[in-house]
Amino acid sequence: MAQLDTLDLVVLVVLLVGATAYFTKGTYWGVPKDPYAGAYANGNASKAGKSRNILEKMEESAKNCVIFYGSQTGTAEDYASRLAKEGSSRFGLKTMVADLEDYDYENLDAFPDDKVVMFVLATYGEGEPTDNAVDFYEFVMGEETAFSNGGTAEEKPLSNLKFVAFGLGNNTYEHYNSMVRRVNTALLKFGAVRIGEAGEGDDGAGTMEEDFLAWKEPMWVELTEKMGLEERESVYEPVFSVTERDDLSPDANEVYLGEPNKNHLEGKSKGPYNSHNPYIAPIAESREIFTVQDRNCLHMEIDISGSNLSYQTGDHVAVWPTNAGKEVDRFLDIMGLTDKRHTVISVKGLDPTARVPFPTPTTYDAAVRYHMEICGPVSRQFVSSLAAFAPDETSKAEMTKIGNDKDYFHDKVSSQYLNIAQVLESVDKSQKWSNIPFSIMIEGINKIQPRYYSISSSSLVQKNKISITAVVEEIRVAGAEHVVKGVTTNYLLALKQKQHGDPNPDPHGLTYAITGPRNKYDGIHVPVHVRHSNFKLPSDPSKPIIMVGPGSGVAPFRGFVQERAAQASAGEKVGKTVLFFGCRRNTEDFLYKDEWDKFAADLGSSFELITAFSREQSQKIYVQHRLKENAKEVNDLLQNQKANFYVCGDAANMAREVSNNLVQIISEQRGIPIEKAEEVVKSMRSSGQYQEDVWS
């Protein structure tokens, strides 16, 4: 073979590089940098390229306590922040808060015994980890978990690891607090040493806050003993600095007025769209589907064409809300910030591990309107922390009493569903609470979270449009002057009113900045992203299904039936499709009443709609009663035809009663003891034959 000269080699190399570029489309060197890896811009400690080694991070920032959180709605993150602040101010711990998805876990076995790890873990859905805790959960629960120094479970590789654990759960779900229970068991199996009890908070019983407060005190006692800490007088130590920027106008291009990240600020929004980065989606259609004047239920069609967003039937859509103008005004007024609402502020972490919860520079108004959960529930601990900044001694004494007395707090605050501004007004409305640092409000008020709705359309039928079915929420408190309004559903109602010609919508006396920051939502848009769900139709359309969905719980089942009707129209064999639907009256709130007739025409005898109108007779009848009335058919479909069983709606009452009634049906129809029937239902759940999409 003749030798290649230099020119030949150059030509060959060029051809090779060109061919590689053509066939790989440049993927080896053209991978675009994820613009959302750093979440925000300016002032956020979590940047792209930062180390995922938690020990390195702790060493470089001189920390001896890390509090990891697994959070879906922000509550677990809030509790983690509160533990960090208390550990620092009361006990002198050098604390940091960490998102579980930001770090790797293989080196947990390398933790020295002078450091402690805390886990604050919410359980999501049917015993699942929260989105940001999935990788951690799969690692510690894996059959072949491998730590950095090797070692099997029998060799106890985590024997140096001291840990603390608190879980957030809901006892109306079958897998109550399963996340913290399973993680606790796994860590102990690997030899880790737990300090204090593995605490459990119960949102279903409404005792989450009190469960947390009761758990943490004995935990601190044991931790101080194990780590040789000394308690000291707790004083407020700000986590963030808030600097008013006289050099910046709110109209300046670099000032965030509610935009979630830098790409949105610069008008260059692009995917991937997720919980850090919403798609500003046009609302293609909106309509009212109740026929009464005093209640609202909205149907909306959200257009996702051109966004690269996709969904599957049964998924959830997340809507990013905006606080009502009335509540923004109330908050700024009681804080003495009304005249400064458009003043530009820069927020920075005073510690390298502190994570600013929104992009800055921004304004007081934008931070409160778009980023802070100012209408959320208030904790006793937060009220206590504000007492020191009361305008006078009388107000200070009252705040201290509210914060320290559980029963008094219940009577004055939690039973009245007061938000933080209403609490301050109730203590002293005559003075401004301008002594309260804005930094403590950023620290103590959760970041506003997207609200999730079961998608009520079929991706097979309308892949570019997502349907939402949402009852507009309100809570009337006996003896109270105010009515608690749902933040997101009233925002959606305002959008619907604007789309139908109202130039200044103010549903229930609330106004919203519905055109968004710098009018970027104008033309009736709403920020959204999609969260995938395990609540799915069987892959074989000929398999029978039973659905139980009263009220807006029918939302995903509209999508299920819509899909099966389309499959039947296309000539596919579709199995028995039974829907149990309930509402108050046939003439008031029978959701999608006309559509069911159309679906029935497409599906023929395979579709059966069984209704329960609770207020059309003297004795209330609900879907769980109809289920028992149809016990023979239900059992036959489950036992002989292996039908899937679905429930969507209220977890506390309806879903629990449906489950109990199904146990009775199986017991009676199959002639087996209740205990055996309970095992059958449990097996159905674990195999995916019984699926729930429920809320409390």
C-alpha positions as CSV (number, residue, x, y, z in Angstrom):
1,M,0.0,0.0,0.0
2,A,1.4,3.4,-1.0
3,Q,2.2,5.8,1.8
4,L,-0.1,8.8,2.3
5,D,1.6,12.2,1.9
6,T,0.7,15.2,4.1
7,L,-1.8,16.7,1.7
8,D,-3.6,13.3,1.5
9,L,-3.8,13.2,5.3
10,V,-5.2,16.7,5.5
11,V,-7.9,16.0,2.9
12,L,-8.9,12.7,4.7
13,V,-9.1,14.5,8.0
14,V,-11.3,17.3,6.5
15,L,-13.6,14.7,4.9
16,L,-13.8,12.7,8.1
17,V,-14.7,15.8,10.2
18,G,-17.3,16.9,7.6
19,A,-18.9,13.5,7.5
20,T,-19.1,13.3,11.2
21,A,-20.7,16.8,11.4
22,Y,-23.2,15.7,8.7
23,F,-24.3,12.4,10.3
24,T,-24.3,13.6,13.9
25,K,-25.7,17.0,13.2
26,G,-22.9,18.5,15.3
27,T,-24.1,16.8,18.5
28,Y,-20.6,16.0,19.7
29,W,-19.7,19.7,20.0
30,G,-22.9,21.6,19.4
31,V,-24.8,20.6,22.5
32,P,-26.6,23.8,23.5
33,K,-26.0,25.0,27.1
34,D,-29.3,24.7,29.1
35,P,-30.1,28.3,29.9
36,Y,-32.2,27.2,32.8
37,A,-29.5,25.2,34.6
38,G,-28.8,28.3,36.7
39,A,-32.5,28.8,37.3
40,Y,-32.6,32.6,37.4
41,A,-29.9,35.2,36.7
42,N,-28.0,37.7,38.9
43,G,-28.1,36.9,42.6
44,N,-28.7,33.2,42.6
45,A,-26.1,31.1,44.3
46,S,-27.1,28.0,42.3
47,K,-25.2,28.5,39.0
48,A,-24.6,26.2,36.1
49,G,-21.2,24.5,36.4
50,K,-21.2,24.5,40.2
51,S,-19.9,21.3,41.9
52,R,-22.4,18.5,42.6
53,N,-20.2,17.3,45.5
54,I,-22.0,18.4,48.7
55,L,-18.9,17.8,50.9
56,E,-16.8,20.1,48.7
57,K,-19.6,22.7,48.9
58,M,-19.8,22.4,52.7
59,E,-16.0,22.6,53.1
60,E,-15.5,25.6,50.9
61,S,-18.4,27.5,52.7
62,A,-17.4,26.2,56.2
63,K,-20.7,24.4,56.9
64,N,-21.4,21.6,59.3
65,C,-25.1,21.0,58.7
66,V,-26.9,20.6,55.4
67,I,-30.7,20.4,55.2
68,F,-31.8,18.7,52.0
69,Y,-35.4,19.1,50.9
70,G,-37.7,17.1,48.6
71,S,-40.6,19.5,47.8
72,Q,-43.4,19.7,45.3
73,T,-45.4,22.7,46.5
74,G,-42.7,24.6,48.5
75,T,-43.8,23.5,52.0
76,A,-40.9,21.1,52.6
77,E,-38.5,23.7,51.2
78,D,-39.9,26.2,53.7
79,Y,-39.5,23.8,56.6
80,A,-35.9,23.2,55.5
81,S,-35.2,26.9,55.5
82,R,-36.8,27.3,59.0
83,L,-34.6,24.5,60.4
84,A,-31.5,26.1,58.9
85,K,-32.3,29.5,60.4
86,E,-33.1,28.1,63.8
87,G,-30.1,25.9,63.8
88,S,-27.9,28.9,63.1
89,S,-29.5,31.5,65.4
90,R,-30.3,29.2,68.4
91,F,-27.4,26.7,68.3
92,G,-24.6,28.2,66.3
93,L,-24.7,25.5,63.6
94,K,-23.2,26.5,60.2
95,T,-26.2,25.6,58.1
96,M,-27.1,25.5,54.4
97,V,-30.2,24.5,52.6
98,A,-29.9,22.2,49.5
99,D,-32.2,21.0,46.8
100,L,-31.8,17.3,46.4
101,E,-31.6,17.5,42.6
102,D,-28.5,19.8,42.8
103,Y,-26.1,17.2,44.3
104,D,-24.9,13.6,44.0
105,Y,-25.2,11.2,46.9
106,E,-22.4,8.6,46.4
107,N,-20.2,10.4,48.9
108,L,-22.7,10.3,51.8
109,D,-20.3,7.6,53.2
110,A,-17.5,10.2,53.3
111,F,-19.3,12.5,55.7
112,P,-17.2,13.1,58.8
113,D,-18.9,12.6,62.2
114,D,-18.7,16.3,63.0
115,K,-21.3,17.1,60.4
116,V,-25.0,16.4,60.2
117,V,-27.4,15.9,57.3
118,M,-31.1,16.7,57.6
119,F,-33.8,15.5,55.2
120,V,-37.2,17.2,54.9
121,L,-39.1,15.0,52.5
122,A,-42.6,15.4,51.1
123,T,-44.5,12.4,49.8
124,Y,-46.2,13.1,46.5
125,G,-49.2,11.3,44.9
126,E,-49.4,7.6,45.6
127,G,-46.3,7.3,47.7
128,E,-44.0,8.8,45.1
129,P,-41.0,11.1,45.6
130,T,-41.3,14.7,44.6
131,D,-39.9,15.7,41.2
132,N,-36.7,17.0,42.7
133,A,-36.1,13.9,44.9
134,V,-36.6,11.2,42.3
135,D,-32.9,10.6,41.6
136,F,-32.0,10.6,45.3
137,Y,-34.9,8.2,46.1
138,E,-33.9,5.8,43.3
139,F,-30.3,5.9,44.5
140,V,-30.9,5.0,48.2
141,M,-33.6,2.5,47.4
142,G,-31.7,0.8,44.6
143,E,-30.7,-2.9,44.8
144,E,-27.1,-2.1,43.8
145,T,-26.5,1.2,45.6
146,A,-22.8,2.0,45.5
147,F,-21.1,4.6,47.7
148,S,-17.8,6.2,46.9
149,N,-15.7,3.9,49.2
150,G,-17.6,0.7,48.3
151,G,-19.1,-1.4,50.9
152,T,-22.4,-3.4,51.1
153,A,-25.3,-2.8,53.4
154,E,-23.8,-5.5,55.7
155,E,-20.6,-3.4,56.0
156,K,-22.6,-0.3,57.1
157,P,-20.9,2.2,54.8
158,L,-22.8,5.1,56.3
159,S,-21.8,4.4,59.9
160,N,-20.3,8.0,60.2
161,L,-23.4,9.7,58.9
162,K,-25.6,11.5,61.4
163,F,-29.0,12.3,60.0
164,V,-32.3,14.0,60.9
165,A,-35.5,13.2,59.1
166,F,-39.0,14.9,58.9
167,G,-41.7,13.9,56.4
168,L,-44.7,15.7,55.0
169,G,-47.7,13.6,54.1
170,N,-51.4,13.3,54.1
171,N,-53.2,10.5,56.0
172,T,-56.0,10.4,53.4
173,Y,-53.6,8.7,51.0
174,E,-52.8,5.1,51.3
175,H,-49.0,5.6,51.3
176,Y,-49.0,8.1,54.1
177,N,-45.5,9.6,54.5
178,S,-44.0,6.7,52.7
179,M,-41.1,8.8,51.4
180,V,-39.6,9.6,54.8
181,R,-40.4,6.1,56.1
182,R,-38.6,4.4,53.2
183,V,-35.6,6.7,53.2
184,N,-35.2,6.4,56.9
185,T,-35.3,2.6,56.7
186,A,-32.7,2.7,53.8
187,L,-30.3,5.0,55.6
188,L,-30.5,2.9,58.8
189,K,-29.9,-0.2,56.7
190,F,-26.6,1.3,55.5
191,G,-25.6,2.1,59.1
192,A,-26.4,5.8,59.4
193,V,-27.3,7.1,62.8
194,R,-30.6,8.9,63.2
195,I,-30.8,11.8,65.7
196,G,-34.3,12.2,67.1
197,E,-37.4,10.5,65.8
198,A,-38.2,10.4,62.1
199,G,-41.0,13.1,62.3
200,E,-44.2,13.0,60.3
201,G,-46.5,15.9,59.5
202,D,-50.1,15.3,58.5
203,D,-51.7,17.7,56.1
204,G,-54.8,15.5,55.9
205,A,-55.5,16.1,59.6
206,G,-54.6,19.7,59.3
207,T,-51.9,19.3,61.9
208,M,-48.8,19.7,59.7
209,E,-47.5,22.8,61.4
210,E,-48.1,21.6,65.0
211,D,-46.6,18.2,64.1
212,F,-43.5,20.0,62.9
213,L,-43.2,22.2,66.0
214,A,-43.7,19.2,68.3
215,W,-41.1,17.1,66.5
216,K,-38.3,19.7,66.3
217,E,-37.9,20.5,70.0
218,P,-36.9,17.0,71.2
219,M,-34.8,16.7,68.0
220,W,-32.8,19.8,68.9
221,V,-32.3,18.5,72.4
222,E,-30.8,15.3,71.2
223,L,-28.8,17.0,68.5
224,T,-27.2,19.5,70.9
225,E,-26.2,16.5,73.1
226,K,-24.7,14.5,70.2
227,M,-22.8,17.4,68.7
228,G,-21.9,19.3,71.8
229,L,-23.9,22.4,70.9
230,E,-25.0,25.1,73.2
231,E,-28.3,26.9,72.9
232,R,-28.1,30.7,72.9
233,E,-30.6,33.5,72.7
234,S,-32.1,33.5,69.3
235,V,-31.8,36.8,67.3
236,Y,-32.7,37.5,63.8
237,E,-29.8,37.1,61.4
238,P,-30.8,38.0,57.8
239,V,-30.1,35.5,55.1
240,F,-30.5,38.1,52.4
241,S,-29.5,41.7,51.9
242,V,-32.1,43.9,50.3
243,T,-30.6,47.1,48.7
244,E,-32.8,49.8,47.2
245,R,-31.3,50.9,43.9
246,D,-31.6,54.6,43.3
247,D,-29.4,54.2,40.2
248,L,-32.0,52.0,38.5
249,S,-35.4,52.9,37.1
250,P,-38.1,50.1,37.0
251,D,-38.2,50.6,33.3
252,A,-34.5,49.7,32.9
253,N,-34.0,46.7,30.6
254,E,-32.1,44.7,33.3
255,V,-34.9,45.0,36.0
256,Y,-37.2,42.0,36.4
257,L,-40.8,43.0,36.7
258,G,-42.1,39.5,37.2
259,E,-40.3,37.6,34.4
260,P,-39.2,34.2,35.8
261,N,-35.7,34.1,34.2
262,K,-33.3,36.0,31.9
263,N,-34.6,34.6,28.7
264,H,-38.1,35.8,29.5
265,L,-36.7,39.2,30.5
266,E,-35.0,39.6,27.2
267,G,-38.1,38.4,25.3
268,K,-36.3,35.2,24.0
269,S,-38.3,32.6,25.8
270,K,-37.4,29.1,24.7
271,G,-37.6,25.5,26.0
272,P,-37.3,23.2,27.7
273,Y,-40.4,24.3,29.5
274,N,-40.6,23.0,33.1
275,S,-41.1,23.9,36.7
276,H,-38.3,26.6,36.4
277,N,-39.3,27.9,33.0
278,P,-43.0,28.3,31.9
279,Y,-44.4,28.6,28.4
280,I,-46.5,31.7,28.0
281,A,-49.4,30.0,26.3
282,P,-52.4,31.6,24.5
283,I,-55.8,30.7,25.8
284,A,-57.6,29.6,22.7
285,E,-61.0,29.2,24.3
286,S,-62.7,29.7,27.7
287,R,-66.2,29.2,28.8
288,E,-68.4,28.8,31.9
289,I,-69.8,25.3,32.4
290,F,-71.9,25.8,35.5
291,T,-75.4,27.1,35.0
292,V,-75.8,28.9,38.3
293,Q,-74.9,32.5,39.2
294,D,-73.2,32.0,42.6
295,R,-70.6,29.4,41.5
296,N,-68.1,29.1,38.6
297,C,-66.5,26.3,36.8
298,L,-64.2,27.1,33.9
299,H,-63.4,25.1,30.8
300,M,-60.3,26.4,29.1
301,E,-58.3,25.4,26.0
302,I,-54.6,26.2,26.2
303,D,-52.8,26.3,22.9
304,I,-49.3,24.7,23.1
305,S,-48.6,24.4,19.3
306,G,-45.1,25.6,18.4
307,S,-43.8,25.2,22.0
308,N,-42.4,21.7,21.8
309,L,-44.5,21.0,24.9
310,S,-46.3,17.6,24.7
311,Y,-48.7,15.7,27.0
312,Q,-50.2,12.3,27.3
313,T,-53.9,11.7,28.3
314,G,-54.0,11.7,32.1
315,D,-51.1,14.2,32.6
316,H,-51.3,17.5,34.6
317,V,-50.9,21.0,33.5
318,A,-49.3,23.5,35.8
319,V,-50.6,27.1,35.9
320,W,-48.3,29.8,37.2
321,P,-50.5,32.2,39.2
322,T,-50.3,35.9,39.9
323,N,-51.4,37.3,43.2
324,A,-54.6,39.4,43.2
325,G,-54.0,43.2,43.2
326,K,-56.1,43.6,46.3
327,E,-53.8,41.3,48.3
328,V,-50.7,42.9,46.9
329,D,-52.0,46.3,47.9
330,R,-52.8,45.0,51.4
331,F,-49.4,43.6,51.9
332,L,-47.5,46.7,50.7
333,D,-49.7,49.0,52.6
334,I,-49.3,47.3,56.1
335,M,-45.6,47.1,55.5
336,G,-45.4,50.8,54.7
337,L,-44.2,50.1,51.2
338,T,-47.0,51.5,49.1
339,D,-45.0,54.6,48.1
340,K,-42.0,52.5,47.3
341,R,-43.8,49.7,45.4
342,H,-41.9,50.5,42.2
343,T,-38.6,51.1,43.8
344,V,-35.9,48.8,42.4
345,I,-34.2,46.4,44.8
346,S,-31.3,44.0,44.6
347,V,-31.5,40.9,46.8
348,K,-28.4,39.0,47.5
349,G,-27.5,36.0,49.7
350,L,-25.3,37.0,52.7
351,D,-24.0,33.4,52.6
352,P,-22.6,31.7,49.5
353,T,-25.1,28.9,49.9
354,A,-28.2,31.1,50.2
355,R,-30.5,30.9,47.2
356,V,-32.5,34.0,46.3
357,P,-36.0,32.7,45.4
358,F,-36.5,35.1,42.5
359,P,-34.4,36.9,39.9
360,T,-33.1,40.4,40.8
361,P,-32.9,43.4,40.4
362,T,-36.6,43.7,40.7
363,T,-39.2,45.9,42.5
364,Y,-41.1,45.4,45.7
365,D,-44.3,45.2,43.7
366,A,-43.0,42.6,41.3
367,A,-41.6,40.4,44.1
368,V,-44.8,40.5,46.0
369,R,-47.1,40.1,43.0
370,Y,-45.3,37.4,41.1
371,H,-43.0,35.5,43.4
372,M,-44.2,35.5,47.1
373,E,-47.1,33.3,48.4
374,I,-48.6,36.2,50.3
375,C,-52.0,34.5,50.4
376,G,-50.7,31.3,51.9
377,P,-51.2,29.9,55.4
378,V,-49.2,31.5,58.2
379,S,-47.1,29.5,60.8
380,R,-46.8,30.2,64.5
381,Q,-43.1,30.2,64.2
382,F,-43.2,33.0,61.6
383,V,-45.5,35.1,63.7
384,S,-43.1,34.7,66.6
385,S,-40.2,35.9,64.5
386,L,-42.1,39.1,63.5
387,A,-42.9,40.0,67.1
388,A,-39.6,41.8,67.6
389,F,-40.4,44.2,64.8
390,A,-43.9,45.2,66.0
391,P,-44.6,49.0,66.0
392,D,-45.1,49.1,69.8
393,E,-45.0,47.0,73.0
394,T,-48.8,46.2,72.9
395,S,-48.5,44.8,69.4
396,K,-45.3,42.9,70.3
397,A,-47.1,41.3,73.2
398,E,-50.0,40.2,71.1
399,M,-47.8,38.8,68.3
400,T,-45.8,36.9,71.0
401,K,-49.0,35.4,72.4
402,I,-50.2,34.4,69.0
403,G,-46.9,32.8,68.2
404,N,-46.5,30.9,71.5
405,D,-50.1,29.8,72.3
406,K,-51.3,27.0,70.0
407,D,-55.0,27.4,70.9
408,Y,-54.9,31.2,70.7
409,F,-53.2,31.0,67.3
410,H,-55.9,28.6,66.1
411,D,-58.7,30.9,67.2
412,K,-57.1,34.1,65.8
413,V,-55.3,33.0,62.7
414,S,-55.6,29.4,61.3
415,S,-59.3,29.0,61.8
416,Q,-59.9,32.3,60.1
417,Y,-57.6,31.4,57.2
418,L,-55.7,34.7,57.6
419,N,-52.7,35.5,55.4
420,I,-49.7,37.3,56.9
421,A,-50.9,40.8,56.0
422,Q,-54.3,40.1,57.5
423,V,-52.6,38.9,60.7
424,L,-50.6,42.2,61.0
425,E,-53.8,44.1,60.3
426,S,-55.7,42.2,63.0
427,V,-53.1,43.0,65.6
428,D,-52.7,46.7,64.7
429,K,-54.1,48.2,61.5
430,S,-53.6,51.8,62.7
431,Q,-49.8,51.7,62.3
432,K,-47.5,50.6,59.5
433,W,-45.3,47.6,60.3
434,S,-42.4,49.3,58.5
435,N,-39.8,48.0,61.1
436,I,-40.2,44.5,59.6
437,P,-37.2,43.9,57.3
438,F,-38.3,42.9,53.8
439,S,-35.6,40.2,54.0
440,I,-37.5,38.3,56.7
441,M,-40.6,38.4,54.5
442,I,-38.6,36.8,51.7
443,E,-37.3,34.2,54.0
444,G,-40.6,33.5,55.8
445,I,-43.1,33.5,52.9
446,N,-42.9,30.6,50.5
447,K,-42.1,31.1,46.9
448,I,-45.4,31.1,45.0
449,Q,-45.9,27.7,43.4
450,P,-47.6,26.6,40.1
451,R,-51.0,24.9,40.7
452,Y,-51.6,21.6,39.0
453,Y,-54.8,20.6,37.2
454,S,-55.7,17.2,35.7
455,I,-55.8,17.7,31.9
456,S,-59.3,17.1,30.7
457,S,-58.6,16.4,27.0
458,S,-57.1,13.5,25.0
459,S,-53.6,14.0,23.5
460,L,-54.8,11.6,20.7
461,V,-57.6,13.9,19.8
462,Q,-56.1,17.3,20.4
463,K,-52.3,17.1,20.8
464,N,-51.8,20.9,20.5
465,K,-54.5,22.0,22.9
466,I,-54.7,21.2,26.6
467,S,-58.1,21.4,28.3
468,I,-58.5,22.5,31.9
469,T,-61.6,22.1,34.1
470,A,-61.4,24.2,37.2
471,V,-63.9,25.1,39.9
472,V,-63.3,28.7,41.1
473,E,-62.5,28.3,44.8
474,E,-63.7,30.2,47.8
475,I,-64.0,29.5,51.5
476,R,-66.6,31.2,53.6
477,V,-65.5,31.4,57.3
478,A,-68.3,31.5,59.8
479,G,-68.3,34.9,61.7
480,A,-65.5,36.3,59.5
481,E,-65.8,39.5,57.4
482,H,-63.7,38.2,54.6
483,V,-64.1,35.3,52.1
484,V,-61.0,33.3,51.2
485,K,-60.5,33.3,47.4
486,G,-58.5,30.7,45.4
487,V,-55.5,32.5,44.0
488,T,-55.2,30.7,40.7
489,T,-58.8,29.9,39.8
490,N,-59.8,33.5,40.3
491,Y,-56.9,34.5,38.1
492,L,-58.2,32.2,35.5
493,L,-61.7,33.6,35.9
494,A,-60.3,37.1,35.3
495,L,-58.6,35.9,32.1
496,K,-61.9,34.3,31.0
497,Q,-63.8,37.6,31.6
498,K,-61.2,39.5,29.7
499,Q,-61.4,37.1,26.8
500,H,-65.2,37.6,26.7
501,G,-65.0,41.4,26.4
502,D,-64.7,42.8,30.0
503,P,-61.9,45.4,29.7
504,N,-61.3,45.5,33.5
505,P,-62.2,42.2,35.0
506,D,-62.4,42.0,38.8
507,P,-63.9,38.6,39.8
508,H,-65.2,38.7,43.3
509,G,-63.7,42.2,43.8
510,L,-60.2,41.0,42.9
511,T,-58.1,42.5,40.1
512,Y,-55.1,40.9,38.4
513,A,-52.2,42.2,36.3
514,I,-53.4,39.8,33.6
515,T,-51.2,41.4,30.8
516,G,-48.2,40.3,32.8
517,P,-44.8,41.9,33.3
518,R,-44.2,44.5,30.5
519,N,-47.5,43.3,28.9
520,K,-45.8,40.0,27.9
521,Y,-49.0,38.1,28.6
522,D,-51.2,40.4,26.6
523,G,-53.7,38.8,24.2
524,I,-55.0,36.4,26.9
525,H,-51.9,34.3,27.8
526,V,-51.1,32.2,30.8
527,P,-47.7,30.8,32.0
528,V,-47.8,26.9,32.0
529,H,-45.8,23.8,31.9
530,V,-46.7,20.1,31.8
531,R,-46.1,17.5,34.5
532,H,-46.3,13.9,33.4
533,S,-48.4,11.5,35.5
534,N,-48.8,7.8,36.0
535,F,-52.6,8.1,35.8
536,K,-53.0,6.4,32.5
537,L,-55.5,4.5,30.3
538,P,-54.5,0.9,29.6
539,S,-52.4,0.5,26.5
540,D,-55.0,-1.9,25.1
541,P,-58.2,0.0,24.4
542,S,-60.2,-3.2,24.5
543,K,-59.5,-3.5,28.2
544,P,-62.5,-2.4,30.3
545,I,-62.2,0.6,32.7
546,I,-64.3,1.9,35.6
547,M,-64.0,5.6,36.4
548,V,-65.2,7.4,39.6
549,G,-65.1,11.2,39.2
550,P,-67.6,13.5,40.9
551,G,-67.5,17.3,40.3
552,S,-64.3,18.5,38.7
553,G,-62.8,15.1,39.5
554,V,-64.4,14.1,36.1
555,A,-61.7,16.2,34.3
556,P,-59.2,13.4,33.4
557,F,-62.1,11.1,32.6
558,R,-63.4,13.5,29.9
559,G,-60.0,13.0,28.3
560,F,-60.2,9.2,28.8
561,V,-63.7,9.0,27.2
562,Q,-62.8,11.5,24.5
563,E,-59.9,9.2,23.5
564,R,-61.9,6.0,23.6
565,A,-64.7,7.6,21.5
566,A,-62.1,8.6,18.9
567,Q,-60.6,5.1,18.9
568,A,-64.1,3.6,18.4
569,S,-64.8,6.0,15.6
570,A,-61.6,4.9,14.0
571,G,-62.8,1.3,14.0
572,E,-60.8,0.0,17.0
573,K,-62.3,-2.4,19.5
574,V,-63.0,-0.5,22.7
575,G,-63.8,-2.2,26.0
576,K,-66.5,-1.4,28.5
577,T,-66.1,2.2,29.7
578,V,-68.1,3.0,32.8
579,L,-68.2,6.4,34.4
580,F,-69.6,7.3,37.8
581,F,-70.2,11.0,37.9
582,G,-71.8,13.1,40.7
583,C,-72.8,16.7,41.3
584,R,-75.5,18.7,43.1
585,R,-78.2,18.9,40.5
586,N,-78.7,17.9,36.9
587,T,-79.6,21.5,35.9
588,E,-76.8,23.3,37.8
589,D,-73.4,21.6,37.7
590,F,-73.6,18.6,35.4
591,L,-70.3,19.0,33.8
592,Y,-70.0,18.3,30.0
593,K,-73.6,17.1,30.0
594,D,-74.1,17.4,26.2
595,E,-70.7,15.9,25.4
596,W,-71.5,12.6,27.2
597,D,-74.3,12.1,24.7
598,K,-72.0,12.6,21.8
599,F,-69.4,10.2,23.2
600,A,-72.1,7.6,23.9
601,A,-73.1,7.8,20.2
602,D,-69.5,7.0,19.2
603,L,-69.0,4.3,21.8
604,G,-72.4,2.7,21.7
605,S,-73.2,0.1,24.3
606,S,-69.6,0.0,25.6
607,F,-70.1,3.4,27.3
608,E,-72.2,3.6,30.5
609,L,-72.7,6.8,32.5
610,I,-74.0,6.4,36.0
611,T,-75.0,9.7,37.8
612,A,-75.5,10.8,41.4
613,F,-77.3,14.1,41.9
614,S,-76.8,14.7,45.6
615,R,-79.4,17.4,46.2
616,E,-82.3,16.2,44.0
617,Q,-83.9,14.2,46.8
618,S,-84.2,14.4,50.6
619,Q,-81.4,12.0,51.2
620,K,-78.1,12.9,49.6
621,I,-76.7,10.4,47.1
622,Y,-73.1,10.3,46.1
623,V,-71.0,8.3,43.6
624,Q,-69.9,5.9,46.4
625,H,-73.6,4.9,46.9
626,R,-74.0,4.4,43.1
627,L,-71.0,2.2,43.2
628,K,-72.6,-0.2,45.7
629,E,-75.8,-0.2,43.8
630,N,-73.9,-1.5,40.8
631,A,-71.9,-4.0,42.8
632,K,-72.4,-7.0,40.6
633,E,-71.3,-5.3,37.4
634,V,-68.3,-3.6,39.1
635,N,-67.1,-6.9,40.5
636,D,-67.6,-8.8,37.3
637,L,-65.6,-6.2,35.3
638,L,-62.8,-6.3,37.9
639,Q,-62.7,-10.0,38.5
640,N,-63.5,-11.6,35.2
641,Q,-62.5,-8.9,32.7
642,K,-59.6,-7.4,34.7
643,A,-60.9,-3.8,34.3
644,N,-58.8,-0.9,35.5
645,F,-60.4,1.1,38.3
646,Y,-59.8,4.9,38.5
647,V,-60.7,7.5,41.1
648,C,-60.2,11.3,40.8
649,G,-61.3,14.0,43.2
650,D,-61.5,14.6,47.0
651,A,-59.1,12.4,48.9
652,A,-60.4,13.1,52.4
653,N,-63.9,11.8,52.0
654,M,-65.0,10.6,48.5
655,A,-61.9,8.6,47.6
656,R,-61.6,7.0,51.0
657,E,-65.3,6.0,50.9
658,V,-65.0,4.7,47.4
659,S,-62.1,2.5,48.5
660,N,-64.0,1.2,51.5
661,N,-67.1,0.5,49.4
662,L,-65.0,-1.4,46.9
663,V,-63.6,-3.6,49.6
664,Q,-67.2,-4.3,50.7
665,I,-68.3,-5.0,47.2
666,I,-65.5,-7.5,46.6
667,S,-66.1,-9.2,50.0
668,E,-69.8,-9.6,49.4
669,Q,-69.7,-10.5,45.7
670,R,-66.9,-13.0,46.1
671,G,-67.9,-14.4,49.4
672,I,-64.6,-13.6,51.1
673,P,-63.8,-12.0,54.5
674,I,-63.3,-8.2,54.6
675,E,-59.6,-8.8,55.4
676,K,-59.1,-10.8,52.3
677,A,-61.0,-8.2,50.2
678,E,-58.7,-5.5,51.6
679,E,-55.7,-7.5,50.4
680,V,-57.3,-7.8,46.9
681,V,-57.7,-4.0,46.7
682,K,-54.2,-3.5,48.0
683,S,-52.9,-5.8,45.3
684,M,-54.9,-3.9,42.7
685,R,-53.2,-0.7,43.8
686,S,-49.7,-2.1,43.8
687,S,-50.2,-3.6,40.3
688,G,-51.7,-0.4,38.8
689,Q,-55.1,-1.8,38.3
690,Y,-56.4,0.7,40.9
691,Q,-55.2,4.3,40.2
692,E,-56.0,7.5,42.0
693,D,-55.6,11.2,41.1
694,V,-56.8,12.8,44.3
695,W,-56.3,15.9,46.4
696,S,-57.3,17.2,49.8
